[in-house]
Amino acid sequence: MSTQDNIVLNVSGASKRFGGVQALSDVGIQIRRGQVYGLIGPNGAGKTTFFNVITGLYTPDGGSFSLGGTPYKPQAVHQVAKAGIARTFQNIRLFAEMTAIENVMVGRHIRTQSGLLGAVLRTPAFKAEEAAIRARAQELLDYVGIGKYAEFKARTLSYGDQRRLEIARALATDPQLIALDEPAAGMNATEKVVLRELIDRIRKDGRTILLIEHDVKLVMGLCDRVTVLDYGKQIAEGTPAEVQSNEKVIEAYLGAGHKAH
Ligand SMILES: Nc1ncnc2c1ncn2[C@@H]1O[C@H](COP(=O)(O)OP(=O)(O)OP(=O)(O)O)[C@@H](O)[C@H]1O
């Protein structure tokens, strides 16, 4: 396999303006298969905008995008999901009144074959597919450590478990890239340890992960490479050790009144 084949997400020149604010300015990243790639920066740096651009929530003003070597246009969320990026959200977005397992099954349905007509007619093919989807969803719930809550409504799960459920749902689409938007937000120290183990396991199982995270310790401990944004510009890229000692990064964080926790 050539080095080029190993690149899962390749973005160059990503730009996005909102009125007078240049939220993203010529940002480029390359994420290799099996990497955990971190996106950090002070508040308002453009991290969420970058996520929203690559996942089709915002139409970029410019930039080129490819996933697994195939160019894609991040113009619509469902197209990006089909192309193979799954994401979680900073503010958890689950179907609160559905059970945990149903939430994961919804994620899986974008990969199904028998379609709406099969579902309405409840054809044997549909039923077999449904059973397989349920079995796979249960496996994923077990994998993220919440298998015993399969039949609980999503809203009744603890915050940490809801975040794990979002990850299970993202995994259900068999994505080439999983984009996690602040997965540790609101978690206590114990939940963060469990989350870290989970992300590590997902990586070891051959998945590729893009991570926005405010918890610098978690980022530095988990990521293979990190990009630092500040005012929409990419001010550093490299290993955690490299970016941590980068003058521009230190300045950006201190200037914004941040401190590493
Ligand atoms: N939908 C929008 N409309 C107008 N301005 C926006 C919009 N989304 C983001 N911005 C602006 O773009 C800039 C980058 O914001 P963004 O939310 O991407 O930063 P961030 O790094 O994710 O910040 P945080 O860490 O606070 O979540 C900010 O100045 C923000 O006000």
PDBQT file of the ligand as one rigid body, heavy atoms in Angstrom, charges set to zero:
ROOT
HETATM    1  N1  LIG A 301     -23.487  29.790  11.890  1.00  0.00    +0.000 N 
HETATM    2  C1  LIG A 301     -22.673  30.819  12.136  1.00  0.00    +0.000 A 
HETATM    3  N2  LIG A 301     -23.018  32.080  11.800  1.00  0.00    +0.000 NA
HETATM    4  C2  LIG A 301     -22.188  33.118  12.025  1.00  0.00    +0.000 A 
HETATM    5  N3  LIG A 301     -20.974  33.005  12.597  1.00  0.00    +0.000 NA
HETATM    6  C3  LIG A 301     -20.573  31.790  12.945  1.00  0.00    +0.000 A 
HETATM    7  C4  LIG A 301     -21.388  30.622  12.749  1.00  0.00    +0.000 A 
HETATM    8  N4  LIG A 301     -20.712  29.530  13.203  1.00  0.00    +0.000 NA
HETATM    9  C5  LIG A 301     -19.547  30.004  13.673  1.00  0.00    +0.000 A 
HETATM   10  N5  LIG A 301     -19.444  31.339  13.520  1.00  0.00    +0.000 N 
HETATM   11  C6  LIG A 301     -18.298  32.177  13.884  1.00  0.00    +0.000 C 
HETATM   12  O1  LIG A 301     -17.147  31.563  13.343  1.00  0.00    +0.000 OA
HETATM   13  C7  LIG A 301     -16.056  31.617  14.261  1.00  0.00    +0.000 C 
HETATM   14  C8  LIG A 301     -15.585  30.201  14.566  1.00  0.00    +0.000 C 
HETATM   15  O2  LIG A 301     -16.555  29.542  15.370  1.00  0.00    +0.000 OA
HETATM   16  P1  LIG A 301     -16.521  27.993  15.737  1.00  0.00    +0.000 P 
HETATM   17  O3  LIG A 301     -17.800  27.694  16.449  1.00  0.00    +0.000 OA
HETATM   18  O4  LIG A 301     -16.204  27.211  14.533  1.00  0.00    +0.000 OA
HETATM   19  O5  LIG A 301     -15.305  27.935  16.739  1.00  0.00    +0.000 OA
HETATM   20  P2  LIG A 301     -14.870  26.756  17.748  1.00  0.00    +0.000 P 
HETATM   21  O6  LIG A 301     -13.405  26.684  17.643  1.00  0.00    +0.000 OA
HETATM   22  O7  LIG A 301     -15.650  25.550  17.481  1.00  0.00    +0.000 OA
HETATM   23  O8  LIG A 301     -15.282  27.376  19.136  1.00  0.00    +0.000 OA
HETATM   24  P3  LIG A 301     -15.749  26.644  20.509  1.00  0.00    +0.000 P 
HETATM   25  O9  LIG A 301     -14.525  26.014  21.079  1.00  0.00    +0.000 OA
HETATM   26  O10 LIG A 301     -16.217  27.803  21.323  1.00  0.00    +0.000 OA
HETATM   27  O11 LIG A 301     -16.827  25.672  20.164  1.00  0.00    +0.000 OA
HETATM   28  C9  LIG A 301     -16.565  32.372  15.481  1.00  0.00    +0.000 C 
HETATM   29  O12 LIG A 301     -16.181  33.713  15.354  1.00  0.00    +0.000 OA
HETATM   30  C10 LIG A 301     -18.056  32.206  15.383  1.00  0.00    +0.000 C 
HETATM   31  O13 LIG A 301     -18.713  33.297  15.990  1.00  0.00    +0.000 OA
ENDROOT
TORSDOF 0
